């Protein structure tokens, strides 16, 4: 018996999984297939690719696998800016290991993904705005690009009517979907990727059909519904596959426990990250950086200190002075076979972009709209050399550059991720 999940594009909190995510069946313009990261740029010699929206997003497509980074120094005591050494304009030739035989049909390649519980006991998967939470990444990016599917409440950028944001309502309560022993859960995946475009006062979605090639699917599996609903613990299941798949079907066994090559702690032999590593290549954080929110009134304020080789320390200060400051320290992942997991290399990549490194200053320059005078908050970053940087929100006439927007995105994803790891999950609130 197979449990079939059908994603509908209807208003508040359902999702689209049609053959083209730009035209969901509900006609609302809600997009829920594809991915959250950009495709990246091809890169220029020694310059690296442009960044995408998510952790591991956009390092120049094939250049990510072929071009390994040189470095351009930042300010004294600061973070080095990493570029791709590339192989000429476009950042290098495609990796032949990622190539597949030319298919007889053109993309898109809609695929029925069957998550099969091949164990003797029930397992659970996380369900949020999408019926099942999994991620896809591509070989050509070093498996760094998050290609979705993802739920996005935005209209298509190519639509003439796309001139503002959408009101999509709330998602259903987070929960765990059960897959009984010997059964399968089926998901209709459109094989489209999406990236968001910041237009100052709203965001829109660009869509593209994924080409033929080699990809990786990753899903976290849990032993009970409570753990799945809270995304606490669980184990990672991954599988490499080729697109298009045979007969448009991909079967992914999720019952068997897989070893995690990225589960080990860093050692003295772990090389420092350059930002150009494949996502499953272990590396250690090469710099120290402090960051956190600044401004506004709230119950608490968080600040984070990142230190080599992979230390993440969160300090939570409460507005009520009678409440003691809370702190936790956890290990930053040094690699992962899941592109959705923020790793030391992901953090290195976004923080060493030349545009980011050059934006720091002694007087804490702020990029974007600074909402602190109106009781808002911005992101502040501090380097050991004393230079700092503020990143605000995009607004009309003050759109935050993509490289700096990526910093906010990746660090925000990192904070969400680390909030569920042992040691920080129960930090006082």
N, C-alpha and C positions, 0 to 999 in steps of 0.2 A: 504494500500500500504506500502511496506517495502523497504527502501533504503538499498541495500546490498553493503557492502564494501569488496572488495577483495584485499588482500595485496599480491603484487607480489615481488619476489626476483630478481629484475633486476637492476643491476648496480647502478647508482647514486641515490639514494635517494628514491628508493621504498623499500618496506619491505616484509619480508617473513612471511607467516602465514600458512605454510604447516603443515602436521601432525607431522613432525620432523623438528625443526628449524635448524638442522645441514645440511639439504639437501634441500635448497630452490629451487623453480622451475626454477629460472634463472641460476642456476649453478655457481653463483658468490661467494658463500660462505658467503654472507651477512646474518646476523642473525637478526631477528626482533621480535621474540616471546620469551616468558618466562619472566625473570625478571633480574634486575640488581644486586640483592644482592646474597651473598653466602648462602649456606645452614647452615653454622655454624658448630661448633663441638658439640659433645655430652657433653663435659665438664668433668672435674674431680671433685671429692669432694671438695667443697669450692673454686674451681678454675674458675668456669664460663665457658661458651662456647667460641669458637673462633669467631672472628667477620666476618661479611659478607661485601659486597661492598657498600651497600646503607644504608640510615638511617633506623635503626631498623633491619638491616640485621644480621643474624647469632648470636644468643645468645644461641646456643645449642639446637635448635629444640624444642622438647617437654620439655626440661629442663627449657626453658624460662617461661613456664606456671607453672611448678611445683617447680622449685628451686628459692627461693628468696634469695637475696644477703646478704652475710656478707660483711664486709669491711676490707681491709688491708691498713693501713695508708701509705701515701706517705711521701715525705719529709716534713720537718717542714713548716707549713704554706701552704702546697701544696694541691693538690687534692687527695682525698682518692681513692684507687683502689678498684673497686667493683668486687666481685666474686660471683658465685652462691653457695648457701649452699648445693644445690643438695641432691641427695639421693643415693649416691654411684656412681661408675663409670658410665659415660653416663649422669650424671646430673639429675637423677630423672625419675620417671615413667611417661608415657604419661598421659595427662589430659583426664579423661574419658569423659568430656564434649565435647571433640573434636572428639571422635570416631563416626564412622558410621557403619552400617551393612556391612559385607563383600560382595562386589559386585561379580557378576558372571563372570566378565571380568577383565582383568589386564590393568593397564595404558599403554599407554596414554588414556585420555578421551577427545578427541576433542569436543568442545562445540560451538554451535551457540549462541552468546549473542545478544539479541534483546533489544536495548535501546528504550523503548516506551514512547512517549510523551503523557501522559494521562491528559494533561491540555488543555485549550481552546485557547492557544496562542503558536506561534512558540518558540522554545528554540534552543540554539546553544551549541555545544561542541567544544573543542579545537582540531585542527588538525595540527600536526607537521610532523615528519618523518613517523609517523603512521597515518592511516586514522582517528582514534579516540583515544583520550588520556584517558586511565583509568588504574586502578591498582588493583591488587589482592594480598591478604595476607592470611596467614593461622592461624587457631585457635591455632595450636600447638606452634606457636611462640609468642602467645599473640598478634597476628595481627601486628607484627612489621616487618616482612620480606616482602620486595617488590618483588613480584614474576612476575611482568611484566603485560602486554607485554612491551617490550622495543626495540628500534632500536639500533643495535650494528654492527659496521663495523669491523668485525674480522672473522677469520677462526676458525674452530672447533679444539680445543686443541688435540683431539684424532687423527687428520689427520696427516699422515706422511709428507704431503706437506705443513703443516702449520708451516712455518719457518720465517714468516715476516708479516708485516702489509699489509692491503688492501687499495686500492684507490677507494673510493666509491662515490666521488663527493658531490655535495651539495643537501640538502633536499629542497623540494618545499617550497615556502614562507609560513610562518605561517598564519593560517586562522581559521575561524570558520565554522563548518559544521552545516547547518540548519536542524532541525527536525520539520516538520510541526505538528500542532495540530492533535492528533489522529493517527499519523504515527510512524513508527519505523525505527531505523537505526540498521542494522544487521552486526555483526563482527564475522568472523570465527576464533575462538581462539583455538590454538593447545593444550593448557593446559600443556605446557612445561615451565620450568623455566631455566634461564641461569645465569651463573656467569662468570665474566671475570677473567682471570689469567694473572698476570704480569710476563712477561718473560724478563724483563730488557729493551730490545730494541723494543718490541712490545707486544701487548696483544692478547690473544686468548679467545675463549668462550667454557665453559663446559656446557652441557645441561643435563637435567634430566626431565623425565615425572613426573608430580605431582601425588602423590598417592591419593587414596580415603580418604576423610576427609571433615572437615568443613572449609569453606573459607569465605572471605568477598571481595566484589567488591566495588570500590569507583570511582566516576566520578564527575568532577566539571561541573556544568551546568550554562549557561549564558543567559542573556536576549537579547543580540544583537551580531552581528558578530564581531564588533570591540573589544568588551570586551573579547570575546572568543579568537580572534586571538592574543591578547596581554596578555591573562590570568590575566586580571585585575578584581578583585571582583568575582562575581559569587557565587554560593552556592553549598555545598557538598551534594551529594546523595550517600548513601551506602546501601548495602543489603547483608545479610549473606545467604550463600547457601551451598549445599552439592554437592560434586563431587564423582562419576559421577552424572550428572543431569538427570532428567527424559527425555528420548528420545533425549538426547544430546542437549537440548535447555534450555537456561536461559533467562527469561524475566525480565528486570529491568525497572520499571516505573521511569521516570526522570522528570515528570511534576509537581508532588506534592512536595510542600515545606516541608522539614523535619527539625525538631528542632536539633540543634547542641549542644550536652551535653558538648562539649569542647570549646564552644565559650565564656565562662565566664572568667573573669580575676582571677588570684590567690588571695586567701584570707589568713588570718592568720592561718586558719585551713588546708591550703594546705600543705601536707607533703613534705619534701625534696625528690628529686629524688634519687634513688639508681641505676637506669639504668636497673633494672629487671622488671619494671612495664609493664603491658600490654599497648599497644599503646593508648588505650582510657581511661587510668587511669591517672587522673590529678596529677601532682607533680610540685614542684618548683625547680629551679636551685639551687644547694647547694653550689656553689663556684663562685668565680670571676675569669675570664680569659680574657686576651687581646691577640689578634692575628691580623696578617695582612701580606701582601706581603713585601718583602725587596729586594732591588737591582733593577737593570735595569733602563732604561730610558723610560718614558712614560708621557702622558699628566697629569695623576693623580696617586695617591697612596692611597689605602683604608686601614683603620685600624678599628678593631671592639673591643668593650668592652662588655663582657657579665657579668651581675651582678644579684644576687638574687633580687626578686623572679623569674623574667622572663624578664629582661631588655636587649635589644639589641640596642647598640648605634654605629652608623657608622660615622666615620670621614673621609672625602675626602679632601686630600691636593693636590693642583695643582702645577705643576712644574713652571708655570707662577706665580711669586710672587705677581703680581698685581691682581690676581684673588683670592678672599677671600676663606678661608676654608669653606667647606659645612659640615653640620652635621644633622643627624636625629636620633630619638629614637623611637623604636616600641616595642611592646610586643612579646616575643617569645611564640609560642604556648605551652601551658602546657599539652596538649594531643591532639589526633586526631583519628578519625575513619578511616583515610586514611593513610596507611603506607608510602606513598610518602611524606607526610608532616613531616619536621624535627621538632621535639619537644624538650622540655627541657630534657626529659629522653633520647632521642637519643644522644644529646650532652654530657650528663653525662656519658652515656655508653662508648662512644668512648674515652673520655678524662680520664676516670678512669680505663682503661685497665691497668693491672700491667706493661706490656711492655712499654706503653706510659708514665705512671707515673715515671718509673725508668729511662727513657731516658732524663729527664730534668737535667740540670746542671748549675752551676754558670758561666761557660765559654761558654754557648750557644752551645752545641754540635750539629752537623748537621748530620742527617741520610740521606743516599742517595747521589746523585750527587749534589754538590753545583755549580750552574751555574752562580753565581754572578760575578766571574772574567771574564766571557764572556758576560756580559751585560744581564744575565738572572735574574730570581727572584725565591726566595724560600719562604716558609711559615714560619713565626716566631711566636712562642707562648710564652707569658710571664705570670708567676704566681705571685701572691702578695708577695711571699716569696723571690722574686728576681731571682729565677731560671727560665731558659728559654730553648727553644728547637727550632731547625731549622729542617724542613723537606723538602728535595729537591726532585728531580725526580729520578726514577729508571733508571739505566744505566747498561751496561755490567759489572758485578762484583759488582755492588752496587744497588741491588734490595731493595727497601724500604719494610720492613716487613709489613705484612698484617694489623696488628693493627694500625701502623702509617699511612699506606696508607688510612685506613678508616677515620682517623682524617681529612686528606686533602679532601677526598670525601664528608664527612658529612658537614664539614664547608663550602665547596664550594657550596653544595646544599642549605645550610642554607642562604648563601649570595644571591644566585639567588632567593630563595623564598622571602626573606625579601625585595628585590629590587622592588617587585610588591605590597607591602602593603602600605596603606595610610600613608603618612608622609615621606616615603623613595622613593616612586615611582617617584617623581619629583625632586629628589635631583640633584643639578647642576652637569653637566658632563663636 
